[in-house]
Amino acid sequence: MSTILRLEGIHYRYPGSPGPALRGVDLAIETGLKVAIVGRNGSGKSTLFLHCNGILRPDRGRVLLDGSPVGYDRLSLTELRRSVGIVFQNPDDQLFSASVAQDIAFGPLNLGLSEQVARRRVQSAAEDCGIADLLDRPTHSLSGGEKARVALAGVLAMEPRVLLVDEVTGSLDPWMRRQMLTILGRLATSGKAVVMATHDMAIARRWADLLVVMDGGRIVASGAPESIFGDAALASTILPPDPW
């Protein structure tokens, strides 16, 4: 394995916020790794993702791609987003074209690829996500699970090396959730790094190679899932209390 993306000492405060959203975050993302990031709402998971993709710029610290600090000019950000793709929690935040094929093609065309290359990537991504039969469908007619897979295909068509997935399984039924996890696992096997923010502890325990625990804008632990869940103090940080 080799490190594709590294965050070093990332600090960030949203304008007008009373406190920082990230407090000195360090994280290395390696090829072929399935990473689950867990923590309560507000712990910093989504903010971390937005720094990985260059949507947010740190107040302090730096993001490195292949060992080189990321720049925040247009050319540098285009290169970063070519390598690091993000699938948001709500697929409606990413789907805006009239048809599924047009939506998946948007990213490759925006990267300056030819229509011929974009068509090939659309077909390949659609097949990877099991939606090749939906390419002519209008996006507004899709079910929630279909929209989630179209949003994923749209990112895959840009052929990123790091895939960031923000809570995409939360609204899926158990059958669709299993299919999505199978797709993501297959992508990691092919050499991509797959990083998922999730509240689903079963996914964190059984799917991930590396479990990262966030709390209060910090990474408080990282390691193999069995070691994290085997630590009673850490488990109390990420497991919800018994409602009874």
Contacts in CASP RR format, 6 or more apart in sequence:
PFRMAT RR
TARGET T0000
AUTHOR 0000-0000-0000
METHOD contacts of the structure
MODEL  1
MSTILRLEGIHYRYPGSPGPALRGVDLAIETGLKVAIVGRNGSGKSTLFL
HCNGILRPDRGRVLLDGSPVGYDRLSLTELRRSVGIVFQNPDDQLFSASV
AQDIAFGPLNLGLSEQVARRRVQSAAEDCGIADLLDRPTHSLSGGEKARV
ALAGVLAMEPRVLLVDEVTGSLDPWMRRQMLTILGRLATSGKAVVMATHD
MAIARRWADLLVVMDGGRIVASGAPESIFGDAALASTILPPDPW
1 30 0 8 1.000
1 31 0 8 1.000
1 32 0 8 1.000
1 33 0 8 1.000
2 30 0 8 1.000
2 31 0 8 1.000
3 28 0 8 1.000
3 29 0 8 1.000
3 30 0 8 1.000
3 67 0 8 1.000
4 29 0 8 1.000
4 30 0 8 1.000
4 31 0 8 1.000
4 65 0 8 1.000
4 66 0 8 1.000
4 83 0 8 1.000
4 161 0 8 1.000
4 162 0 8 1.000
4 193 0 8 1.000
5 28 0 8 1.000
5 29 0 8 1.000
5 52 0 8 1.000
5 63 0 8 1.000
5 64 0 8 1.000
5 65 0 8 1.000
5 83 0 8 1.000
5 84 0 8 1.000
5 162 0 8 1.000
5 193 0 8 1.000
6 27 0 8 1.000
6 28 0 8 1.000
6 29 0 8 1.000
6 63 0 8 1.000
6 64 0 8 1.000
6 67 0 8 1.000
7 25 0 8 1.000
7 26 0 8 1.000
7 27 0 8 1.000
7 28 0 8 1.000
7 48 0 8 1.000
7 51 0 8 1.000
7 52 0 8 1.000
7 62 0 8 1.000
7 63 0 8 1.000
7 64 0 8 1.000
8 26 0 8 1.000
8 61 0 8 1.000
8 62 0 8 1.000
8 63 0 8 1.000
8 64 0 8 1.000
9 24 0 8 1.000
9 25 0 8 1.000
9 26 0 8 1.000
9 58 0 8 1.000
9 60 0 8 1.000
9 61 0 8 1.000
9 62 0 8 1.000
10 22 0 8 1.000
10 24 0 8 1.000
10 25 0 8 1.000
10 26 0 8 1.000
10 48 0 8 1.000
10 51 0 8 1.000
10 58 0 8 1.000
10 60 0 8 1.000
10 61 0 8 1.000
10 62 0 8 1.000
10 63 0 8 1.000
11 20 0 8 1.000
11 22 0 8 1.000
11 23 0 8 1.000
11 24 0 8 1.000
11 25 0 8 1.000
11 58 0 8 1.000
11 59 0 8 1.000
11 60 0 8 1.000
11 61 0 8 1.000
12 20 0 8 1.000
12 21 0 8 1.000
12 22 0 8 1.000
12 47 0 8 1.000
12 51 0 8 1.000
12 56 0 8 1.000
12 58 0 8 1.000
12 59 0 8 1.000
13 19 0 8 1.000
13 20 0 8 1.000
13 21 0 8 1.000
13 59 0 8 1.000
14 21 0 8 1.000
14 47 0 8 1.000
20 59 0 8 1.000
20 217 0 8 1.000
21 42 0 8 1.000
21 44 0 8 1.000
21 47 0 8 1.000
21 217 0 8 1.000
22 44 0 8 1.000
22 47 0 8 1.000
22 48 0 8 1.000
22 51 0 8 1.000
22 58 0 8 1.000
22 217 0 8 1.000
22 218 0 8 1.000
23 216 0 8 1.000
23 217 0 8 1.000
23 218 0 8 1.000
24 60 0 8 1.000
24 61 0 8 1.000
24 218 0 8 1.000
25 48 0 8 1.000
25 217 0 8 1.000
25 218 0 8 1.000
25 219 0 8 1.000
26 219 0 8 1.000
27 48 0 8 1.000
27 212 0 8 1.000
27 219 0 8 1.000
27 222 0 8 1.000
29 35 0 8 1.000
29 52 0 8 1.000
29 162 0 8 1.000
29 193 0 8 1.000
29 195 0 8 1.000
30 193 0 8 1.000
31 161 0 8 1.000
31 191 0 8 1.000
31 192 0 8 1.000
31 193 0 8 1.000
32 188 0 8 1.000
32 189 0 8 1.000
32 190 0 8 1.000
32 191 0 8 1.000
32 192 0 8 1.000
32 193 0 8 1.000
32 194 0 8 1.000
33 188 0 8 1.000
33 193 0 8 1.000
33 194 0 8 1.000
33 209 0 8 1.000
33 210 0 8 1.000
34 184 0 8 1.000
34 185 0 8 1.000
34 188 0 8 1.000
34 194 0 8 1.000
34 196 0 8 1.000
34 207 0 8 1.000
34 208 0 8 1.000
34 209 0 8 1.000
34 210 0 8 1.000
35 193 0 8 1.000
35 194 0 8 1.000
35 195 0 8 1.000
35 196 0 8 1.000
35 208 0 8 1.000
35 209 0 8 1.000
35 210 0 8 1.000
35 211 0 8 1.000
35 212 0 8 1.000
36 196 0 8 1.000
36 197 0 8 1.000
36 198 0 8 1.000
36 203 0 8 1.000
36 204 0 8 1.000
36 207 0 8 1.000
36 208 0 8 1.000
36 210 0 8 1.000
36 211 0 8 1.000
36 212 0 8 1.000
36 225 0 8 1.000
37 45 0 8 1.000
37 48 0 8 1.000
37 195 0 8 1.000
37 196 0 8 1.000
37 197 0 8 1.000
37 198 0 8 1.000
37 212 0 8 1.000
37 214 0 8 1.000
38 45 0 8 1.000
38 197 0 8 1.000
38 198 0 8 1.000
38 199 0 8 1.000
38 201 0 8 1.000
38 204 0 8 1.000
38 211 0 8 1.000
38 212 0 8 1.000
38 213 0 8 1.000
38 214 0 8 1.000
38 238 0 8 1.000
39 45 0 8 1.000
39 199 0 8 1.000
39 213 0 8 1.000
39 214 0 8 1.000
39 215 0 8 1.000
39 237 0 8 1.000
39 238 0 8 1.000
40 215 0 8 1.000
40 238 0 8 1.000
42 216 0 8 1.000
42 217 0 8 1.000
43 214 0 8 1.000
43 215 0 8 1.000
43 216 0 8 1.000
43 217 0 8 1.000
44 214 0 8 1.000
44 216 0 8 1.000
44 217 0 8 1.000
45 166 0 8 1.000
45 197 0 8 1.000
45 214 0 8 1.000
46 89 0 8 1.000
46 166 0 8 1.000
46 197 0 8 1.000
47 56 0 8 1.000
47 217 0 8 1.000
48 214 0 8 1.000
49 86 0 8 1.000
49 164 0 8 1.000
49 166 0 8 1.000
49 195 0 8 1.000
49 197 0 8 1.000
50 56 0 8 1.000
50 86 0 8 1.000
51 57 0 8 1.000
51 58 0 8 1.000
51 63 0 8 1.000
52 63 0 8 1.000
52 84 0 8 1.000
52 86 0 8 1.000
52 162 0 8 1.000
52 164 0 8 1.000
52 195 0 8 1.000
53 80 0 8 1.000
53 81 0 8 1.000
53 84 0 8 1.000
53 85 0 8 1.000
53 86 0 8 1.000
53 164 0 8 1.000
54 63 0 8 1.000
54 70 0 8 1.000
54 72 0 8 1.000
54 77 0 8 1.000
54 80 0 8 1.000
54 81 0 8 1.000
54 84 0 8 1.000
55 86 0 8 1.000
57 72 0 8 1.000
62 69 0 8 1.000
62 70 0 8 1.000
63 69 0 8 1.000
63 70 0 8 1.000
63 80 0 8 1.000
64 70 0 8 1.000
65 79 0 8 1.000
65 80 0 8 1.000
65 83 0 8 1.000
65 84 0 8 1.000
70 76 0 8 1.000
70 77 0 8 1.000
70 80 0 8 1.000
71 77 0 8 1.000
71 80 0 8 1.000
78 111 0 8 1.000
81 158 0 8 1.000
81 160 0 8 1.000
82 111 0 8 1.000
82 158 0 8 1.000
82 159 0 8 1.000
82 160 0 8 1.000
83 160 0 8 1.000
83 161 0 8 1.000
83 162 0 8 1.000
84 160 0 8 1.000
84 161 0 8 1.000
84 162 0 8 1.000
84 164 0 8 1.000
85 155 0 8 1.000
85 158 0 8 1.000
85 160 0 8 1.000
85 162 0 8 1.000
85 163 0 8 1.000
85 164 0 8 1.000
86 155 0 8 1.000
86 163 0 8 1.000
86 164 0 8 1.000
86 165 0 8 1.000
86 166 0 8 1.000
87 94 0 8 1.000
87 148 0 8 1.000
87 151 0 8 1.000
87 152 0 8 1.000
87 155 0 8 1.000
87 163 0 8 1.000
87 164 0 8 1.000
87 165 0 8 1.000
87 166 0 8 1.000
87 168 0 8 1.000
88 94 0 8 1.000
88 151 0 8 1.000
88 166 0 8 1.000
89 166 0 8 1.000
89 167 0 8 1.000
89 168 0 8 1.000
91 144 0 8 1.000
91 145 0 8 1.000
91 147 0 8 1.000
91 148 0 8 1.000
91 150 0 8 1.000
91 151 0 8 1.000
91 168 0 8 1.000
92 147 0 8 1.000
94 103 0 8 1.000
94 151 0 8 1.000
94 154 0 8 1.000
95 103 0 8 1.000
95 139 0 8 1.000
95 142 0 8 1.000
95 147 0 8 1.000
95 150 0 8 1.000
95 151 0 8 1.000
96 103 0 8 1.000
96 139 0 8 1.000
97 103 0 8 1.000
97 105 0 8 1.000
97 106 0 8 1.000
97 139 0 8 1.000
98 138 0 8 1.000
98 139 0 8 1.000
99 135 0 8 1.000
99 136 0 8 1.000
99 137 0 8 1.000
99 138 0 8 1.000
99 139 0 8 1.000
100 126 0 8 1.000
100 131 0 8 1.000
100 134 0 8 1.000
100 135 0 8 1.000
100 136 0 8 1.000
100 137 0 8 1.000
100 138 0 8 1.000
100 139 0 8 1.000
100 142 0 8 1.000
100 150 0 8 1.000
101 122 0 8 1.000
101 126 0 8 1.000
101 135 0 8 1.000
101 136 0 8 1.000
103 139 0 8 1.000
103 150 0 8 1.000
103 154 0 8 1.000
104 121 0 8 1.000
104 122 0 8 1.000
104 125 0 8 1.000
104 126 0 8 1.000
104 135 0 8 1.000
104 150 0 8 1.000
104 153 0 8 1.000
104 154 0 8 1.000
104 157 0 8 1.000
105 118 0 8 1.000
105 119 0 8 1.000
105 121 0 8 1.000
105 122 0 8 1.000
105 157 0 8 1.000
106 154 0 8 1.000
107 118 0 8 1.000
107 154 0 8 1.000
107 157 0 8 1.000
107 158 0 8 1.000
108 117 0 8 1.000
108 118 0 8 1.000
108 121 0 8 1.000
108 122 0 8 1.000
108 157 0 8 1.000
108 158 0 8 1.000
109 115 0 8 1.000
109 118 0 8 1.000
111 158 0 8 1.000
113 121 0 8 1.000
118 157 0 8 1.000
121 157 0 8 1.000
121 158 0 8 1.000
121 159 0 8 1.000
122 135 0 8 1.000
122 153 0 8 1.000
122 157 0 8 1.000
123 132 0 8 1.000
123 135 0 8 1.000
124 157 0 8 1.000
125 153 0 8 1.000
125 154 0 8 1.000
125 156 0 8 1.000
125 157 0 8 1.000
126 132 0 8 1.000
126 134 0 8 1.000
126 135 0 8 1.000
126 153 0 8 1.000
128 153 0 8 1.000
128 156 0 8 1.000
128 183 0 8 1.000
128 186 0 8 1.000
128 187 0 8 1.000
129 149 0 8 1.000
129 150 0 8 1.000
129 152 0 8 1.000
129 153 0 8 1.000
129 156 0 8 1.000
129 183 0 8 1.000
130 149 0 8 1.000
130 183 0 8 1.000
131 146 0 8 1.000
131 149 0 8 1.000
131 150 0 8 1.000
131 153 0 8 1.000
134 142 0 8 1.000
134 146 0 8 1.000
134 150 0 8 1.000
139 147 0 8 1.000
139 150 0 8 1.000
142 150 0 8 1.000
144 171 0 8 1.000
144 172 0 8 1.000
145 171 0 8 1.000
145 172 0 8 1.000
145 173 0 8 1.000
145 176 0 8 1.000
148 168 0 8 1.000
148 171 0 8 1.000
148 172 0 8 1.000
148 176 0 8 1.000
148 180 0 8 1.000
149 180 0 8 1.000
149 183 0 8 1.000
151 168 0 8 1.000
152 165 0 8 1.000
152 168 0 8 1.000
152 180 0 8 1.000
152 183 0 8 1.000
155 163 0 8 1.000
156 163 0 8 1.000
156 187 0 8 1.000
160 192 0 8 1.000
161 191 0 8 1.000
161 192 0 8 1.000
161 193 0 8 1.000
162 192 0 8 1.000
162 193 0 8 1.000
162 195 0 8 1.000
163 184 0 8 1.000
163 187 0 8 1.000
163 192 0 8 1.000
163 193 0 8 1.000
163 194 0 8 1.000
163 195 0 8 1.000
164 195 0 8 1.000
164 197 0 8 1.000
165 184 0 8 1.000
165 194 0 8 1.000
165 195 0 8 1.000
165 196 0 8 1.000
165 197 0 8 1.000
166 196 0 8 1.000
166 197 0 8 1.000
167 197 0 8 1.000
167 198 0 8 1.000
167 199 0 8 1.000
168 180 0 8 1.000
168 196 0 8 1.000
169 177 0 8 1.000
169 180 0 8 1.000
169 181 0 8 1.000
169 196 0 8 1.000
169 198 0 8 1.000
169 200 0 8 1.000
169 203 0 8 1.000
170 177 0 8 1.000
170 198 0 8 1.000
170 199 0 8 1.000
170 200 0 8 1.000
172 180 0 8 1.000
181 203 0 8 1.000
181 207 0 8 1.000
184 194 0 8 1.000
184 196 0 8 1.000
184 207 0 8 1.000
185 194 0 8 1.000
185 207 0 8 1.000
187 194 0 8 1.000
188 194 0 8 1.000
188 209 0 8 1.000
196 203 0 8 1.000
196 207 0 8 1.000
196 208 0 8 1.000
198 204 0 8 1.000
201 238 0 8 1.000
201 239 0 8 1.000
204 211 0 8 1.000
204 225 0 8 1.000
204 238 0 8 1.000
205 211 0 8 1.000
205 225 0 8 1.000
205 226 0 8 1.000
205 229 0 8 1.000
206 225 0 8 1.000
208 225 0 8 1.000
209 224 0 8 1.000
210 222 0 8 1.000
210 223 0 8 1.000
210 224 0 8 1.000
211 221 0 8 1.000
211 222 0 8 1.000
211 223 0 8 1.000
211 224 0 8 1.000
211 225 0 8 1.000
211 228 0 8 1.000
212 219 0 8 1.000
212 221 0 8 1.000
212 222 0 8 1.000
212 223 0 8 1.000
213 219 0 8 1.000
213 220 0 8 1.000
213 221 0 8 1.000
213 222 0 8 1.000
213 228 0 8 1.000
213 234 0 8 1.000
213 237 0 8 1.000
213 238 0 8 1.000
214 220 0 8 1.000
215 237 0 8 1.000
220 234 0 8 1.000
220 237 0 8 1.000
221 228 0 8 1.000
221 231 0 8 1.000
221 234 0 8 1.000
221 237 0 8 1.000
222 228 0 8 1.000
228 234 0 8 1.000
228 235 0 8 1.000
228 238 0 8 1.000
229 235 0 8 1.000
END
